[in-house]
């Protein structure tokens, strides 16, 4: 006789447990969905201050398509008004001020321009993948109109590699340097949050591998051997989809966040630019590939 009530209690307890688990899972999904913009763009909450050393840049402000004001810096090539231009796009937690100073020191014979992503530092506007990609076109077009450089290169670091690949799809570039790049943010998210329906939830995908499909822009890739943020297989998936890879180097004993401080990185980025300069232009490559 007491077995029936026991079975009922067990069934009731099991249903209660399932309900709690479902609600908990739903709550976690909701929190991550709402927090995804911060997870993709955490640098928007980090402080930034103007850096005028070791090189003092010209401060720039551009209106974005939606009216937001984008702030950046231009380091003019010393004594070279007709120099080539390099546009830098940083990582999601990287200060544009520091990236600008770093690139300006490495490429003194080039014009170097770096902007804060919208919502980062002094730049205004609301963050989204679509807005950041549209801003890249605005920045490029304004710089080209002002400087009319013979050749324009883009450097994308981590998240910025997805912005640089998009720019190369939409505008003619002489080459790309991609540092710790990925095939897509979606692919990274699927590995990290394998227990979530990422494809349904994710709003910021940055599909670099799609931007590079049938894209003849010469590309140089610099990766970190011990990268635990952008796993080597994510970089490899991008590399396999590059039609015009002209340089590739994986730095040993390098991790995602310390790669820039290594002497081997100095050598690699110099060699990468040299390979791009020696490569055919996208127009010539397209014609010769038939």
N, C-alpha and C positions, 0 to 999 in steps of 0.2 A: 504493500500500500504506500509507503513513503517514497517509492521510486519515481512516481509521476511528478510530484512537486519538485523533486531534485532535478529531473530532466528539464522541467519548466524553468527552474532557476538558472540552470546551465545555459539553456537556450537564450534566456533573457540577458544573462551576463555577456554572452557572446555577441548578441546584437548590440548591446551597449558599447562593448569594446570596438566593434566594427564602426559604429556611428562616431565614436570619439576619434578613431584613426582617420576616418574619411573627413571629418570636420577639421582635424589638425592638418591633414595634407592640403585640404582646400585653403586653409588659412595661410600656410607656408607659400603655396602657389600665388595667392593674392598678394602677399607681402613682397615676394620677389618680382612679381609683375609690376607692382607700383614702384619698386626700388630699382628697376633695371636701368633707368637713365643714369642714376647715381653710380651704379655698378660699372657701366660702360664709360662714364665720364666723371670719375672721382675727383679729378683735378679742379673741377669747378668750385670745390669747397676749400681749396688750398690757397694760402696767401701768395701774392706775387708783388715784387717791388721792382721799379726800373733799375736796370744795371747799365751803367755808362762806362764800365771798364771791363776788360782792357781796351775795348773800342767803344767809342760813343756813337750810337746810331742816330739816324734821323727818325723822329717819331712820326708815325702815319696813323691816320684815321680814315676809314672808308665806310660809306653807308651800304649796308647789305640790302638785298632785294626786299626784305620785309620791314626795312626801316631801322633795324638794329645797327649800332655803330661798332665796327670792328677795329681794334687797335693792334698795331704792329710796329715793326722797326725795319729800317733799310740801312744796310751797311754798304756804302758805295765802294767799288773797287778803287783802290788808291791809284790815282793818275791814269785810270783806264775808263773813260766815259763810254766807250763802245764795247765794254766787257760783256761776257755772257752772264746770265742770271741763274741763280739757284734759289728755289723757294722751298723752305723747310716746313714740314708738318710733324709735330711732336707726338710723344706718347700721351696716353690718357691721364697720366699723373705727372707730366713733365711741364715745367715752367718754360714758356716760350722765351722769356728773357735769357735763361741759361742756354737753351738751344741756340738762340740767335748768337750769343757770344761764342759758343763753341764752334758753330759753322763759320762765323766771321773770322775766327782765328785760323781755321783749317783752309779756307778758300779766300785768301786775301786778294787774289787776282780776279775774283768774280764779284758781281753784285750779289748780296745775300739778303733775302727778305724772309722774315718769320712773323706770323701773326698769332695772337692769342685766339684760341677757339672761342666762339660765342659762349658767353657765360663764364669764361675763364678770365682771371685778372680784370683789366679794365674794359674788356669787350662786353657789350650788352647782348640781349637776345635770349631766346629760349632754345635750349639744346635739343637736337634731334639729329639723326643720321642725315635726313634729307636737307636740313638747314645747313649743317656743316659742309656737306658736299656742294651745295649751292654757293656757300661762302668761298670755297676754294676757287670756283670759276670767277667770282667777283674779284678776288684778290689777284688772280692770274691776269685777268683782262685789264685791270687798272695798272698793274706793273708793266705789262707789255705796251700799253698806250703811252706810258710815261717814258720808259727806258728804251724801247725798241731794240732789245738785245739781239745779237746775231743768233744765239742759241739759248734755250731755256731748259734747265734741268729741275727736277723735283727730288727731294729727299724725304722719305717717309719713315719715321721711327715707330715701330710697334703699331699702335692704333693708327698713327699717321700714314702707315704704308697703305691702308685702305683708302685714305683720302687721296694720296698721290696716284694710286692706280686709277682711281676714278677720273682724276684730272687728265691723266694721259689718254683716257678713252675719249674725253670730250674736247681736248685741245692738243695741238701738235707740240710735242716735247722732244728735245734732243736725247733725252734719256732719263731713267729713274735709278736712284739708289734706294734700295729697300733694306732697312735694318731690322732684324728680328721680325720678319713679316709672317703673315698667316694667309691661309686660303679664304677663310671667312670667320667673322666673329660668331656666326651661328654654329659653325663646326666646333669651335672652342667651347661654346656654351653647352653644346650637346654632350661633349666629353665631361665637362665639369658638373653639369646638372643632368646626368643621364636618367635620372628618375623623374624628370619633368617633361611635359610636352612642349619642348623648346620652340619647335617650328610654329606652334600656335600662339605662343606668348611673346616671342621676341620682336621688338620693333626696330632695333638697330642692328642690321645684319652685316654691313660692310663686306660684301662678297667680292674680294679682290680677284679671286680666280675667274669670276665672271667678267670683271672689268678688263682682264687681260686676254680673254678669249679672242683670237684673231686680231690681237693688238700688236702691231709690229714695233712698238717703241722699244729701243734697246734697254735692257734691265740688268742691273748689278745687284746681287743679293749678298748681304753679310749677316750671318747667323751666329748664335751662341750655342756651343756644344751642350752646355748644361742649362739650357733654358727650360725652366719649369712652369713658365706662364704661357708662352707660345711653344708647345711641344715640337720637337724636330719633325714629327710626322705632319704637322700642320704646315710648316714651312715647305717640306718636301712636296706636299700636295699642291702648293702654289707653284713651286719650281717646275713641276711636271706639266703645268698648264701654260708656261711662258713660251711664246713663239720665238722670242729673240733674246735669249739669255746670253749676255756677253761676258759676265764675270760672276763667280760664286766663290765664297770662302766661308767656312765654318771655323770660328775661333775656339781653340781648345782652352779649357779652364775658364771659359767665359760663361756668365749667367745673364739673364735677361736685363737686370738692372745695373750690372757693373761693367758691361761690355765697353762702354764709352771711355772708361779710364785705363784701358789696356794699351800698351805700346803697339801690340799687334793690330789693334783697331785703327790706330793712326796710319799704319802701313796699308791696311786693307782699304780704307776709305780713299786714300790717295790713288791706290791701284784701281779702285772701282771707277773713279772719275776718269782716269787715264783710259780705261777700257771703253767707257762711253764716248769719250772724245774721238777715239779711234774707230768707233763703230759707224756703220752706215746710218744715215738719217732715216727716219720712218718712211719718208717718201721714196727714197732710193730702194730701201729694203722691200717695200711693197711692189715696186716696179720689177725688181729683179726676181722676186719670188713668184711672179706671174699670176 
